[in-house]
Amino acid sequence: MAGFEVATGTGTKPLNEYYGSKPTHRLTKITIRTDRLYAIWRDLHLCGINRYSTFPDLPNLARHVVLSQS
């Protein structure tokens, strides 16, 4: 199994200590099987969701252009 997490902020505690400790909080871990990664990536790409649309900076623009050419 593979996966990654994206979180921003300056806190030092795990996210589940900030969120998920109360019934009204909605934080859950999603585990994606390795054999499904390409299909999920493809579906997101078809919807226009890519690294550049998520993180619009120069390095990700360059990566997006290079990957779009292949």
N, C-alpha and C positions, 0 to 999 in steps of 0.2 A: 504494500500500500504506500501511496505517496501523497503528499499534500503540502500546503504552505498556508501561512497565516499572514494577514496584513493588518497592522494596527498602528495608529499614530497617537501621539500624546507624550506626556512627560511623566506619567505615573510609573512606579517601580513594582507595583504588585501585579500578580497575574490577573488577566481580564475577568476570570470567574470570581475573583474577590470583589471586583468593582460591579460586575453585572452577573446575573444568574443566581444570586444568593437569595432573592426574594421571588415569590410566586408571580409578581407582575413583570419581572425582567424576562427578556426573550433572547438568550444567548445560548447557542448550541454548537457543538463541534460536528462538522461534516467531514467524513472520511471518503475520499474518492479513490476507487480502485485504479491501479496503474494502467490496466488494460482499457480503461474508459477515458484516459486523459486526452488522447488525440481527438476522439469524437466530440468531447466537450469543448475542446479548443476550436475545432472546426465549426461547431454550432455557434459559439460566441462570435467567431470571426464573421460568419454569415450574417449575424445580427449587427455587425459594425462595432463590436466590443473587442478591443485589442489593447496591447500594452500602451500604445500612443494615446488612444482615446481615454484610457484610465489615468495615465501619468504623462500629460502633454509637455514634455521637455525635449530638448535637442537630442540627447542620446536615444530616447525612445522614438523620436521621429526618424532618426537615421536607421534604427533597427527596423522600424515599420516599413520604410522605403525599400530596404534591402530584402526583407522577407517577402514583400509584395512582388518583387521582381522574379522570385523563384517559383 
